[in-house]
Amino acid sequence: MKIKVKVKEKTVSEININTEFIRLDSFLKICNAVQSGGHAKIVIQNGEVKVNGEVCTLRGKKLRTDDKVEFENQIYIVK
């Protein structure tokens, strides 16, 4: 028996910021990827967020231009 699996394609969004850097938890809130800062803290600590292809558990991680954040089949690019 063969099993077919559909892989959901990842969508890419560019998010503009007006500062030199932004913290990962704040970035997720700006993207509307999470409902609140507490939700951001939980998903980051659970290892559900990747930054530039690597799992990141630091909610204070500084993101700069062209960093890529991946969460729930979405890719957000800092611009």
Backbone torsions as a table, in degrees:
resi	resn	phi	psi	omega
1	MET	NA	134.0	178.1
2	LYS	-101.6	142.5	177.6
3	ILE	-114.8	128.1	177.3
4	LYS	-99.3	133.7	-180.0
5	VAL	-120.7	128.6	175.2
6	LYS	-93.5	127.8	177.9
7	VAL	-102.0	122.4	-179.4
8	LYS	-72.2	129.2	-179.8
9	GLU	-74.2	146.6	-179.2
10	LYS	-84.2	136.0	176.7
11	THR	-97.7	148.1	-176.8
12	VAL	-114.6	132.6	176.9
13	SER	-129.3	139.4	175.0
14	GLU	-100.0	129.3	-178.3
15	ILE	-117.2	121.4	-179.8
16	ASN	-86.8	135.6	173.8
17	ILE	-122.2	156.1	-175.8
18	ASN	-104.4	6.9	-176.7
19	THR	-120.6	173.2	-179.3
20	GLU	-65.9	-37.6	179.1
21	PHE	-149.1	168.4	176.3
22	ILE	-144.6	144.3	178.7
23	ARG	-72.9	148.2	-177.3
24	LEU	-56.7	-45.0	-178.6
25	ASP	-64.2	-39.5	177.7
26	SER	-67.2	-37.9	179.7
27	PHE	-62.3	-43.4	179.0
28	LEU	-62.4	-35.0	177.5
29	LYS	-69.3	-42.2	179.8
30	ILE	-62.2	-37.1	-180.0
31	CYS	-75.0	-8.3	-173.5
32	ASN	62.0	28.7	177.2
33	ALA	-79.7	-26.4	178.5
34	VAL	-126.8	163.8	-176.7
35	GLN	-85.5	-29.8	-176.4
36	SER	-156.8	175.4	176.9
37	GLY	-64.3	-36.2	177.7
38	GLY	-64.9	-40.2	177.1
39	HIS	-64.1	-41.9	178.3
40	ALA	-59.8	-45.1	-179.8
41	LYS	-57.8	-44.8	-177.8
42	ILE	-65.5	-48.5	-177.5
43	VAL	-66.9	-33.3	178.3
44	ILE	-69.4	-47.5	-179.2
45	GLN	-66.1	-26.5	177.9
46	ASN	-81.1	-1.6	177.9
47	GLY	76.7	25.7	-178.1
48	GLU	-89.0	-3.5	-175.3
49	VAL	-116.8	134.5	175.0
50	LYS	-112.1	140.8	174.1
51	VAL	-120.4	120.9	-178.4
52	ASN	52.9	40.6	174.4
53	GLY	86.4	-3.5	-179.3
54	GLU	-119.5	141.1	178.1
55	VAL	-61.2	133.2	-179.5
56	CYS	-123.4	126.0	178.5
57	THR	-110.8	13.1	179.2
58	LEU	-100.4	107.4	-176.8
59	ARG	-70.9	-19.6	178.1
60	GLY	-91.1	8.3	-180.0
61	LYS	-54.5	128.4	-179.5
62	LYS	-83.8	125.2	177.2
63	LEU	-102.2	138.4	178.4
64	ARG	-124.4	175.4	-178.1
65	THR	-49.8	135.5	178.1
66	ASP	75.2	4.0	171.9
67	ASP	-70.3	146.9	-179.1
68	LYS	-115.7	128.3	178.2
69	VAL	-114.1	129.7	-178.8
70	GLU	-118.4	127.4	179.4
71	PHE	-153.8	126.6	178.2
72	GLU	48.8	58.9	177.7
73	ASN	58.8	24.0	175.6
74	GLN	-123.2	141.6	173.5
75	ILE	-117.6	125.9	178.8
76	TYR	-113.5	129.1	179.8
77	ILE	-109.9	128.5	179.6
78	VAL	-77.8	126.2	178.4
79	LYS	-124.9	NA	NA
